[in-house]
């Protein structure tokens, strides 16, 4: 995660909304900002950013652990 990265529309961000951490795509509609799911196969609703929401940073990469057994 890059905390100094530019928060631009269309970038993946890590945010805290209502006390929960979430990874979403930053979108703008009608001069309001939303967090949209990246998974187009599911029908998750967009989350409107409020004064209580906080964007922690831009997602710069993903590290995964695989079972080697």
DRENVODREN-916107 format. One record per atom (N, C-alpha, C, O): x, y, z; atom name; residue in three letters; residue number from 1. Coordinates in steps of 0.001 Angstrom, whole numbers. Each point is the difference from the previous one (the first is absolute). Layout:
// residues N
+---------+---------+---------+------+-----+-----+
|       X |       Y |       Z | atom | res |   n |
+---------+---------+---------+------+-----+-----+
|       X |       Y |       Z |   CA | ALA | NUM |
...
+---------+---------+---------+------+-----+-----+
// end
This chain:
// residues 69
+---------+---------+---------+------+-----+-----+
|       X |       Y |       Z | atom | res |   n |
+---------+---------+---------+------+-----+-----+
|     837 |   -1155 |       0 |    N | UNK |   1 |
|    -837 |    1155 |       0 |   CA | UNK |   1 |
|     895 |    1235 |       0 |    C | UNK |   1 |
|    1007 |      54 |     705 |    O | UNK |   1 |
|   -1386 |     919 |   -1495 |    N | UNK |   2 |
|     765 |    1237 |    -113 |   CA | UNK |   2 |
|    -817 |    1133 |     615 |    C | UNK |   2 |
|    -964 |     472 |    -604 |    O | UNK |   2 |
|    1347 |     -36 |    1803 |    N | UNK |   3 |
|    -754 |    1057 |     680 |   CA | UNK |   3 |
|     225 |    1362 |    -647 |    C | UNK |   3 |
|    -821 |     902 |     162 |    O | UNK |   3 |
|    1924 |    -741 |    -893 |    N | UNK |   4 |
|     297 |    1280 |    -642 |   CA | UNK |   4 |
|    -534 |      65 |   -1428 |    C | UNK |   4 |
|     103 |    1039 |    -653 |    O | UNK |   4 |
|    -672 |   -2141 |     164 |    N | UNK |   5 |
|    -481 |     -39 |   -1381 |   CA | UNK |   5 |
|   -1172 |     944 |    -235 |    C | UNK |   5 |
|    -762 |     303 |     918 |    O | UNK |   5 |
|     628 |     153 |   -2149 |    N | UNK |   6 |
|   -1091 |     907 |    -359 |   CA | UNK |   6 |
|   -1315 |    -749 |     -24 |    C | UNK |   6 |
|    -109 |   -1077 |    -586 |    O | UNK |   6 |
|    -885 |    1660 |    1229 |    N | UNK |   7 |
|   -1331 |    -599 |      33 |   CA | UNK |   7 |
|    -766 |     462 |   -1227 |    C | UNK |   7 |
|    -650 |    1045 |      18 |    O | UNK |   7 |
|     729 |   -1819 |   -1065 |    N | UNK |   8 |
|    -653 |     341 |   -1263 |   CA | UNK |   8 |
|   -1182 |    -928 |    -256 |    C | UNK |   8 |
|     -23 |   -1148 |     445 |    O | UNK |   8 |
|    -933 |    1665 |   -1157 |    N | UNK |   9 |
|   -1177 |    -778 |    -380 |   CA | UNK |   9 |
|     462 |   -1223 |    -794 |    C | UNK |   9 |
|     832 |     113 |    -900 |    O | UNK |   9 |
|   -1378 |   -1277 |    1240 |    N | UNK |  10 |
|     337 |   -1231 |    -703 |   CA | UNK |  10 |
|    1100 |    -814 |     644 |    C | UNK |  10 |
|     242 |   -1134 |    -414 |    O | UNK |  10 |
|     427 |    1672 |    1406 |    N | UNK |  11 |
|    1063 |    -750 |     685 |   CA | UNK |  11 |
|    -579 |    -843 |    1131 |    C | UNK |  11 |
|   -1029 |     338 |     586 |    O | UNK |  11 |
|    1706 |   -1432 |    -298 |    N | UNK |  12 |
|    -378 |    -858 |    1126 |   CA | UNK |  12 |
|     531 |     630 |    1278 |    C | UNK |  12 |
|    1170 |     376 |      77 |    O | UNK |  12 |
|   -2037 |    -263 |     930 |    N | UNK |  13 |
|     375 |     627 |    1263 |   CA | UNK |  13 |
|    -346 |    -917 |    1171 |    C | UNK |  13 |
|    -852 |    -882 |    -106 |    O | UNK |  13 |
|    1530 |    1112 |    1213 |    N | UNK |  14 |
|    -317 |    -657 |    1260 |   CA | UNK |  14 |
|    -634 |    1072 |     875 |    C | UNK |  14 |
|     608 |    1041 |     253 |    O | UNK |  14 |
|   -1834 |   -1294 |     210 |    N | UNK |  15 |
|    -748 |    1013 |     739 |   CA | UNK |  15 |
|    -642 |    -596 |    1244 |    C | UNK |  15 |
|    -195 |   -1210 |     107 |    O | UNK |  15 |
|    -127 |    2096 |     832 |    N | UNK |  16 |
|    -744 |    -375 |    1198 |   CA | UNK |  16 |
|   -1362 |     678 |     -92 |    C | UNK |  16 |
|     -98 |    1225 |     -66 |    O | UNK |  16 |
|    -950 |   -2047 |      63 |    N | UNK |  17 |
|   -1377 |     502 |     -89 |   CA | UNK |  17 |
|    -793 |    -631 |    1138 |    C | UNK |  17 |
|    -105 |   -1223 |      92 |    O | UNK |  17 |
|    -448 |    2061 |     765 |    N | UNK |  18 |
|    -780 |    -462 |    1155 |   CA | UNK |  18 |
|     777 |   -1015 |     835 |    C | UNK |  18 |
|    -564 |    -983 |     480 |    O | UNK |  18 |
|    1857 |    1230 |    -313 |    N | UNK |  19 |
|     843 |    -851 |     833 |   CA | UNK |  19 |
|     521 |   -1259 |    -667 |    C | UNK |  19 |
|     759 |    -748 |     617 |    O | UNK |  19 |
|   -1142 |     493 |   -1859 |    N | UNK |  20 |
|     448 |   -1200 |    -712 |   CA | UNK |  20 |
|     983 |     379 |   -1107 |    C | UNK |  20 |
|    -202 |     987 |    -708 |    O | UNK |  20 |
|    1259 |   -1773 |     566 |    N | UNK |  21 |
|     985 |     223 |   -1054 |   CA | UNK |  21 |
|    -481 |    -689 |   -1266 |    C | UNK |  21 |
|    -462 |   -1140 |      45 |    O | UNK |  21 |
|     570 |    1834 |   -1178 |    N | UNK |  22 |
|    -438 |    -564 |   -1268 |   CA | UNK |  22 |
|     923 |     434 |   -1126 |    C | UNK |  22 |
|     576 |    1088 |      49 |    O | UNK |  22 |
|    -434 |   -1922 |   -1050 |    N | UNK |  23 |
|     771 |     317 |   -1202 |   CA | UNK |  23 |
|    -991 |     150 |   -1148 |    C | UNK |  23 |
|    -722 |    -939 |    -334 |    O | UNK |  23 |
|     694 |    2117 |    -263 |    N | UNK |  24 |
|    -967 |     297 |   -1059 |   CA | UNK |  24 |
|     627 |     927 |   -1032 |    C | UNK |  24 |
|    1132 |     456 |     164 |    O | UNK |  24 |
|   -1881 |    -182 |   -1229 |    N | UNK |  25 |
|     406 |     933 |   -1043 |   CA | UNK |  25 |
|    -649 |    1348 |     276 |    C | UNK |  25 |
|   -1205 |      73 |     243 |    O | UNK |  25 |
|    1999 |     996 |    -279 |    N | UNK |  26 |
|    -521 |    1340 |     255 |   CA | UNK |  26 |
|    -723 |     516 |   -1241 |    C | UNK |  26 |
|     573 |      28 |   -1090 |    O | UNK |  26 |
|   -1820 |     378 |    1253 |    N | UNK |  27 |
|    -836 |     514 |   -1094 |   CA | UNK |  27 |
|    -605 |    1338 |     408 |    C | UNK |  27 |
|     -68 |     328 |    1185 |    O | UNK |  27 |
|    -375 |     449 |   -2193 |    N | UNK |  28 |
|    -681 |    1270 |     252 |   CA | UNK |  28 |
|   -1236 |      66 |    -879 |    C | UNK |  28 |
|      43 |    -305 |   -1192 |    O | UNK |  28 |
|   -1156 |     716 |    1813 |    N | UNK |  29 |
|   -1257 |     125 |    -726 |   CA | UNK |  29 |
|    -767 |    1173 |     593 |    C | UNK |  29 |
|    -196 |      60 |    1214 |    O | UNK |  29 |
|    -240 |     871 |   -2052 |    N | UNK |  30 |
|    -780 |    1160 |     448 |   CA | UNK |  30 |
|     702 |     745 |    1130 |    C | UNK |  30 |
|    -623 |     324 |    1011 |    O | UNK |  30 |
|    1896 |     -57 |   -1173 |    N | UNK |  31 |
|     857 |     720 |     954 |   CA | UNK |  31 |
|     104 |    -679 |    1371 |    C | UNK |  31 |
|     382 |     645 |     976 |    O | UNK |  31 |
|    -712 |   -1917 |    -894 |    N | UNK |  32 |
|     172 |    -785 |    1230 |   CA | UNK |  32 |
|     968 |   -1143 |    -284 |    C | UNK |  32 |
|      88 |    -501 |   -1121 |    O | UNK |  32 |
|     632 |     106 |    2159 |    N | UNK |  33 |
|     966 |   -1079 |    -127 |   CA | UNK |  33 |
|    -578 |   -1294 |     558 |    C | UNK |  33 |
|    -695 |      -8 |    1016 |    O | UNK |  33 |
|    1003 |   -1089 |   -1713 |    N | UNK |  34 |
|    -491 |   -1327 |     371 |   CA | UNK |  34 |
|    1143 |    -995 |     -44 |    C | UNK |  34 |
|    1015 |     222 |    -662 |    O | UNK |  34 |
|   -1195 |   -1317 |    1374 |    N | UNK |  35 |
|     885 |   -1151 |    -100 |   CA | UNK |  35 |
|    -782 |   -1095 |    -696 |    C | UNK |  35 |
|   -1058 |    -415 |     471 |    O | UNK |  35 |
|    1577 |     -48 |   -1583 |    N | UNK |  36 |
|    -686 |   -1011 |    -797 |   CA | UNK |  36 |
|     778 |   -1314 |      54 |    C | UNK |  36 |
|    1230 |       7 |      40 |    O | UNK |  36 |
|   -1940 |   -1129 |     -41 |    N | UNK |  37 |
|     686 |   -1300 |      14 |   CA | UNK |  37 |
|     704 |    -255 |   -1334 |    C | UNK |  37 |
|    -481 |     413 |   -1055 |    O | UNK |  37 |
|    1607 |   -1085 |    1114 |    N | UNK |  38 |
|     729 |    -353 |   -1214 |   CA | UNK |  38 |
|    -555 |   -1280 |    -623 |    C | UNK |  38 |
|     227 |    -267 |   -1180 |    O | UNK |  38 |
|    -951 |    -520 |    1970 |    N | UNK |  39 |
|    -549 |   -1267 |    -459 |   CA | UNK |  39 |
|   -1315 |     252 |    -742 |    C | UNK |  39 |
|   -1021 |     277 |     630 |    O | UNK |  39 |
|    1040 |    -371 |   -1940 |    N | UNK |  40 |
|   -1208 |     258 |    -794 |   CA | UNK |  40 |
|    -941 |   -1210 |     -39 |    C | UNK |  40 |
|   -1129 |     113 |    -478 |    O | UNK |  40 |
|    1585 |   -1270 |     976 |    N | UNK |  41 |
|    -851 |   -1191 |      -9 |   CA | UNK |  41 |
|   -1005 |     -17 |    1147 |    C | UNK |  41 |
|    -988 |    -732 |     -46 |    O | UNK |  41 |
|    1237 |    1530 |    1061 |    N | UNK |  42 |
|    -906 |      83 |    1150 |   CA | UNK |  42 |
|    -721 |    1344 |     -39 |    C | UNK |  42 |
|     479 |     946 |    -625 |    O | UNK |  42 |
|   -1613 |    -862 |    1283 |    N | UNK |  43 |
|    -773 |    1241 |     -17 |   CA | UNK |  43 |
|     111 |     736 |    1337 |    C | UNK |  43 |
|    -993 |     177 |     705 |    O | UNK |  43 |
|    2208 |     247 |    -369 |    N | UNK |  44 |
|     210 |     784 |    1210 |   CA | UNK |  44 |
|    -344 |    1451 |    -292 |    C | UNK |  44 |
|     279 |     499 |   -1090 |    O | UNK |  44 |
|    -879 |     176 |    2050 |    N | UNK |  45 |
|    -383 |    1394 |    -179 |   CA | UNK |  45 |
|    1212 |     913 |     185 |    C | UNK |  45 |
|     934 |    -327 |     732 |    O | UNK |  45 |
|    -967 |    1488 |   -1417 |    N | UNK |  46 |
|    1020 |    1008 |     216 |   CA | UNK |  46 |
|    -157 |     579 |    1398 |    C | UNK |  46 |
|   -1107 |      48 |     535 |    O | UNK |  46 |
|    2207 |     389 |      54 |    N | UNK |  47 |
|      -5 |     596 |    1329 |   CA | UNK |  47 |
|     330 |    1481 |    -150 |    C | UNK |  47 |
|    1063 |     348 |    -514 |    O | UNK |  47 |
|   -1961 |     521 |     958 |    N | UNK |  48 |
|     257 |    1433 |     -81 |   CA | UNK |  48 |
|     962 |     410 |    1116 |    C | UNK |  48 |
|    -169 |    -384 |    1157 |    O | UNK |  48 |
|    1180 |    1173 |   -1529 |    N | UNK |  49 |
|     931 |     500 |    1000 |   CA | UNK |  49 |
|    -654 |    1139 |     774 |    C | UNK |  49 |
|    -649 |     867 |    -584 |    O | UNK |  49 |
|     825 |    -877 |    1894 |    N | UNK |  50 |
|    -548 |    1038 |     870 |   CA | UNK |  50 |
|    1150 |     671 |     748 |    C | UNK |  50 |
|    1165 |    -341 |    -205 |    O | UNK |  50 |
|   -1493 |    1279 |    1059 |    N | UNK |  51 |
|    1024 |     666 |     808 |   CA | UNK |  51 |
|     693 |    -974 |     943 |    C | UNK |  51 |
|    1144 |     231 |     390 |    O | UNK |  51 |
|   -1818 |   -1315 |     -18 |    N | UNK |  52 |
|     573 |    -993 |     908 |   CA | UNK |  52 |
|     870 |   -1023 |    -721 |    C | UNK |  52 |
|     727 |    -752 |     649 |    O | UNK |  52 |
|    -787 |     709 |   -1981 |    N | UNK |  53 |
|     802 |    -945 |    -776 |   CA | UNK |  53 |
|    1429 |     523 |    -119 |    C | UNK |  53 |
|     238 |    1208 |      20 |    O | UNK |  53 |
|     707 |   -2140 |    -144 |    N | UNK |  54 |
|    1398 |     386 |    -145 |   CA | UNK |  54 |
|     677 |    -895 |   -1022 |    C | UNK |  54 |
|     -78 |   -1225 |      95 |    O | UNK |  54 |
|     741 |    1827 |   -1067 |    N | UNK |  55 |
|     789 |    -762 |    -964 |   CA | UNK |  55 |
|    1414 |     -88 |     544 |    C | UNK |  55 |
|     671 |    1018 |     168 |    O | UNK |  55 |
|    -214 |   -2249 |     111 |    N | UNK |  56 |
|    1327 |    -209 |     567 |   CA | UNK |  56 |
|    1096 |     131 |   -1042 |    C | UNK |  56 |
|    1086 |     499 |     294 |    O | UNK |  56 |
|   -1369 |    -948 |   -1519 |    N | UNK |  57 |
|    1027 |      68 |   -1025 |   CA | UNK |  57 |
|    -409 |    -721 |   -1261 |    C | UNK |  57 |
|   -1089 |    -565 |     -97 |    O | UNK |  57 |
|    1986 |     598 |    -863 |    N | UNK |  58 |
|    -195 |    -640 |   -1300 |   CA | UNK |  58 |
|     594 |   -1408 |      63 |    C | UNK |  58 |
|    1093 |    -196 |     531 |    O | UNK |  58 |
|   -1808 |    -767 |   -1069 |    N | UNK |  59 |
|     506 |   -1377 |     -26 |   CA | UNK |  59 |
|    1025 |     -99 |   -1122 |    C | UNK |  59 |
|    -325 |     173 |   -1175 |    O | UNK |  59 |
|    1568 |    -454 |    1556 |    N | UNK |  60 |
|    1101 |     -34 |    -959 |   CA | UNK |  60 |
|     346 |   -1413 |    -447 |    C | UNK |  60 |
|     654 |    -180 |   -1027 |    O | UNK |  60 |
|   -1085 |    -825 |    1783 |    N | UNK |  61 |
|     320 |   -1374 |    -355 |   CA | UNK |  61 |
|    -671 |    -969 |     952 |    C | UNK |  61 |
|    -580 |     403 |    1008 |    O | UNK |  61 |
|     663 |   -1679 |   -1334 |    N | UNK |  62 |
|    -635 |   -1032 |     801 |   CA | UNK |  62 |
|    1026 |   -1100 |     271 |    C | UNK |  62 |
|     719 |    -420 |    -906 |    O | UNK |  62 |
|    -652 |     -42 |    2149 |    N | UNK |  63 |
|     863 |   -1115 |     358 |   CA | UNK |  63 |
|    -888 |   -1147 |     418 |    C | UNK |  63 |
|    -890 |     170 |     834 |    O | UNK |  63 |
|    1119 |   -1323 |   -1399 |    N | UNK |  64 |
|    -808 |   -1174 |     318 |   CA | UNK |  64 |
|     889 |   -1118 |     505 |    C | UNK |  64 |
|    1155 |    -132 |    -406 |    O | UNK |  64 |
|   -1714 |    -670 |    1297 |    N | UNK |  65 |
|     690 |   -1168 |     502 |   CA | UNK |  65 |
|    -736 |   -1234 |    -504 |    C | UNK |  65 |
|   -1221 |     -93 |     130 |    O | UNK |  65 |
|    1951 |    -844 |    -698 |    N | UNK |  66 |
|    -581 |   -1234 |    -508 |   CA | UNK |  66 |
|     520 |   -1170 |     817 |    C | UNK |  66 |
|    1156 |     -14 |     424 |    O | UNK |  66 |
|   -2025 |    -969 |    -209 |    N | UNK |  67 |
|     380 |   -1211 |     699 |   CA | UNK |  67 |
|     897 |    -829 |    -916 |    C | UNK |  67 |
|    -386 |    -339 |   -1119 |    O | UNK |  67 |
|    1551 |      24 |    1588 |    N | UNK |  68 |
|     975 |    -748 |    -805 |   CA | UNK |  68 |
|     -10 |   -1494 |     289 |    C | UNK |  68 |
|     866 |    -731 |    -481 |    O | UNK |  68 |
|   -1835 |     274 |    1261 |    N | UNK |  69 |
|     -54 |   -1413 |     377 |   CA | UNK |  69 |
|    -362 |    -898 |   -1153 |    C | UNK |  69 |
|     -83 |   -1217 |     168 |    O | UNK |  69 |
+---------+---------+---------+------+-----+-----+
// end
